[in-house]
Amino acid sequence: MQLQGKKIILGVTGSIAAYKSAFLIRLLVKEGATVKVVMTPLAKEFITPVTLATLSCNSVLSDFFSYDDGQWNSHVEMGIWADLFICAPASANTMAKMAQGICDNLLLTTYLSVRCPVMIAPAMDLDMFRHPATLNSMEILKSRGNIIVEPSTGELASGLSGKGRMEEPEIIVDNIISFFAGQADTKNTGNNFPEGKKVLVTAGPTHEPIDPVRYIGNQSSGKMGYAIAEELAERGVEVILVSGPVSVETRHQRIKVIKVKTAAGMHDECLKWFPGCNACIMAAAVADYTPVTTESRKLKRGSDNFSFEMKPTPDILRELGKIKKTDQILAGFALETDNEKENARKKLHNKNLDFIVLNSLQDEGACFHSETNKISIISPDGSAVDYPMKTKAGVAADIVSHLASLMIQKA
């Protein structure tokens, strides 16, 4: 029971995903948490308070006072009581009100009163989720320290398919467990990171041009690297993020984004910035080969087979490993399809790494384009720590916590 003794407020808003809150409560209670539920009035149209009260073994609150005896439901007391407030599902309407400080129901007044950390798990249709107003609300909430559990991509209640599904309860609980584990690490060390640290992070693919309109690349979305950069910045670290061509963005004030296209461009920026950093996490999926020549004009389609010569790109990780100083930490990623851990250990030693993060294409729902990932962290002594499937934000927290422990040892 990994949440034994933890006190959690679950906020439920008006969304079809409200049915998932029942499963979320069940899992939280199973892990030992005490759960109190606050619902918006509209949430009761999707799931009944009696269901959530039965599962949580606590009365469900929705109104400011009891209509039976006039007893006041104190959002202030709730805010002092909780170790964590999680809003799941969080509708676009509720997130907008949270961002603007509007408190026209008990859930929102509780949110504004809590002294504990806040997690938010959005749930809505894909067009609502990607609307600039919703994205702006999320950016405001993140800038204030709220933890966003990114929604997953899949079939939606509207019949459309896209990003907007509330993350599955099992993954949300994994995130909560990781969060409290990270808090424990912080309490044990006095600080998650020594002050004044700077970390270089790489993210995304590289595009190696064939001609002005075509390139060789891979399926990396950059989400993992960006999540690592965000997690570092949230913990007070200055981040240099060297990013290949991706659609994800960050506006965190502690993250300096340097955009590149090719492996050569990423190589030059990494060698420029690494000497001034305390650590580097190479999460980018850098192309291993690039065309020997790039055509200045678009190649025309012909009836015959077409081939061209390739040459290796710079091995950025190996070069950083060669210039790494004793007080620096260097980490890489390994994506393997067979003999995963054996190949990852070889890469770790060949490139002089302090740890390596192993992904496997064998795990459904992990790696490219997904909102989740499943990793192992392997150390120079060959030991490996295997983590369950989590959101990429949750995985980033595990990786950053591992880096923090190593940096504290070197401090």
Secondary structure, DSSP 8 states (H G I E B T S, - for coil): -TTTT-EEEEEE-SSGGGHHHHHHHHHHHHTT-EEEEEE-GGGGGTS-HHHHHHHHTS--B-SSB-TTT--B--HHHHHHH-SEEEEEEE-HHHHHHHHHT---SHHHHHHHH--S-EEEEE---HHHHTSHHHHHHHHHHHHTT-EE---EEEE-TTS-EEEEE---HHHHHHHHHHHHHHHHHHHHHSSSS-TT-EEEEEESB--EESSSS-EE-----SHHHHHHHHHHHHTT-EEEEEE-S-S-----TTEEEEE--SHHHHHHHHHHHGGG-SEEEE--B--SEEESS--SS-----SS-----EEE---HHHHHHHH--TT-EEEEEEEESSSHHHHHHHHHHHTT-SEEEEEETTSTT-STT-SEE--EEE-TTS-EEE---EEHHHHHHHHHHHHHHHHHHH-
